[in-house]
């Protein structure tokens, strides 16, 4: 019987889309990824780092203690740079914003990033719909009451409101003498 190994290798593909999940057990309260003080910065980091490292970001959802994304990358090296830069910068941002909360924390991210290869067509559409449900849930909607029509309406409205995020990768890191 196959067993899941959280430290084992996860599937990657440069030809197909990838469902990515970054999870943290300590992202609660002020350290929550969707806390009103953190959400805009973290959303901007995800979008700007995906652009910087050549990662196609099809959809993205910030759910407080975890991040869902459907992405595609050109090379495994680009994926590694993207994950390393994104997780490191999010952790650094939260550590600088809440140093007193980070004194007790040894590890912010739980396990490695979880990935699943998404086939084009029906599976890709289902993955985007799943992320739309997660986005609606993050906004306070009850997951059990979401209908297929709600998902389609939500997805069509999200496409129309595309706005380029600010570039947070150029932030001056001046805390504790870092430049």
C-alpha positions in Angstrom: 0.0 0.0 0.0 1.3 3.4 -1.0 1.7 5.9 1.8 1.9 9.7 1.6 5.3 11.1 2.5 5.2 14.8 3.3 8.9 15.1 2.7 8.9 13.1 -0.5 8.9 14.4 -4.0 5.8 15.9 -5.5 4.8 15.6 -9.1 5.8 18.4 -11.5 5.2 19.1 -15.2 6.2 21.9 -17.5 3.7 20.9 -20.1 0.5 20.8 -17.9 -1.0 23.0 -15.3 -0.3 22.3 -11.6 -2.6 22.7 -8.6 -0.3 24.1 -5.8 -1.1 24.3 -2.1 1.1 26.1 0.5 -0.1 25.4 4.0 0.8 26.8 7.4 -0.6 25.7 10.8 0.7 28.8 12.6 -1.1 31.3 10.2 -3.8 32.2 12.6 -4.9 35.5 14.0 -2.5 38.3 13.1 -0.3 35.9 11.3 -3.2 34.8 9.0 -2.4 35.1 5.3 -5.8 36.7 4.8 -5.6 39.1 7.8 -6.7 42.6 6.7 -3.1 43.9 7.3 -1.5 41.0 5.4 -3.8 40.1 2.5 -3.0 42.8 0.0 0.7 42.4 0.5 0.7 38.6 0.2 -1.7 38.7 -2.8 0.7 41.1 -4.4 3.7 38.9 -3.6 2.1 35.9 -5.2 1.2 37.8 -8.4 4.5 39.7 -8.7 6.7 36.6 -8.0 4.8 34.5 -10.5 5.4 37.3 -13.1 9.0 37.7 -12.2 9.8 34.0 -12.4 7.8 33.3 -15.6 5.1 31.3 -13.8 1.7 31.4 -15.5 -0.8 32.1 -12.7 -4.3 30.9 -13.9 -6.1 31.2 -10.6 -5.2 31.9 -7.0 -6.9 31.8 -3.6 -5.7 33.1 -0.2 -7.6 31.1 2.5 -6.0 32.4 5.7 -3.8 29.4 6.7 -3.2 28.1 3.1 -2.8 29.3 -0.4 -4.3 27.5 -3.5 -3.0 28.3 -7.0 -3.3 26.8 -10.4 0.0 27.5 -12.2 2.2 26.5 -15.1 5.9 27.0 -15.3 8.5 26.8 -18.1 11.1 24.8 -16.2 11.5 23.0 -12.9 14.2 25.5 -12.1 11.7 28.4 -12.5 9.3 26.5 -10.2 12.0 26.1 -7.5 13.0 29.8 -7.7 9.3 30.8 -7.5 8.5 28.7 -4.5 11.7 29.6 -2.7 11.3 33.3 -3.3 7.6 33.4 -2.5 7.6 31.3 0.7 10.7 33.1 1.9 9.4 36.6 1.3 6.0 35.8 2.9 7.7 34.4 6.0 10.1 37.4 6.1 7.3 39.9 5.7 5.3 38.3 8.5 8.4 38.0 10.7 9.2 41.7 10.3 5.6 42.7 10.8 5.0 40.5 14.0 8.4 39.8 15.6 6.9 39.1 19.0 4.7 36.3 17.5 7.6 34.7 15.7 9.8 34.2 18.8 8.0 30.9 19.5 7.7 29.7 15.9 10.4 27.4 14.6 8.7 26.5 11.2 6.1 28.6 9.5 5.2 26.4 6.5 3.8 22.9 7.1 5.5 20.3 4.9 6.6 20.9 1.3 4.3 22.6 -1.2 1.6 20.1 -2.2 1.2 19.7 -6.0 -1.1 17.8 -8.3 -0.7 17.8 -12.1 -3.9 19.0 -13.8 -4.8 17.7 -17.2 -6.1 20.2 -19.7 -9.8 20.2 -20.5 -12.3 19.0 -17.9 -9.8 18.6 -15.0 -8.4 22.1 -15.6 -11.9 23.5 -15.5 -12.7 21.6 -12.3 -9.5 22.9 -10.7 -10.4 26.5 -11.6 -13.9 25.9 -10.2 -12.5 24.5 -7.0 -10.3 27.6 -6.6 -13.4 29.8 -7.2 -15.2 27.9 -4.4 -12.2 28.5 -2.2 -12.1 32.2 -3.1 -15.8 32.5 -2.2 -15.3 30.7 1.0 -12.4 33.1 1.9 -14.9 35.9 1.4 -17.3 34.4 3.9 -19.7 32.3 1.8 -20.8 29.0 3.1 -19.2 26.3 0.9 -22.3 24.0 1.2 -24.6 26.6 -0.3 -22.5 27.5 -3.4 -24.3 26.4 -6.6 -22.8 25.8 -10.0 -24.4 29.0 -11.2 -22.7 30.9 -8.4 -19.4 29.5 -9.5 -19.8 30.5 -13.1 -21.0 34.0 -12.3 -18.1 34.4 -9.8 -15.5 33.2 -12.4 -16.9 35.5 -15.1 -16.7 38.6 -12.8 -13.2 37.7 -11.7 -11.9 37.8 -15.3 -13.4 41.2 -15.9 -11.7 42.8 -12.9 -8.1 42.0 -13.8 -5.8 44.6 -12.3 -2.1 44.5 -12.3 -0.7 44.1 -8.7 1.9 46.4 -7.3 5.4 45.1 -7.5 6.3 44.1 -4.0 9.5 42.4 -4.9 11.3 45.8 -5.0 10.4 46.6 -1.3 13.3 47.9 0.6 14.0 45.5 3.4 15.4 48.0 5.9 14.4 46.2 9.1 17.4 45.2 11.3 19.9 46.6 8.8 18.9 44.5 5.8 19.2 46.3 2.4 
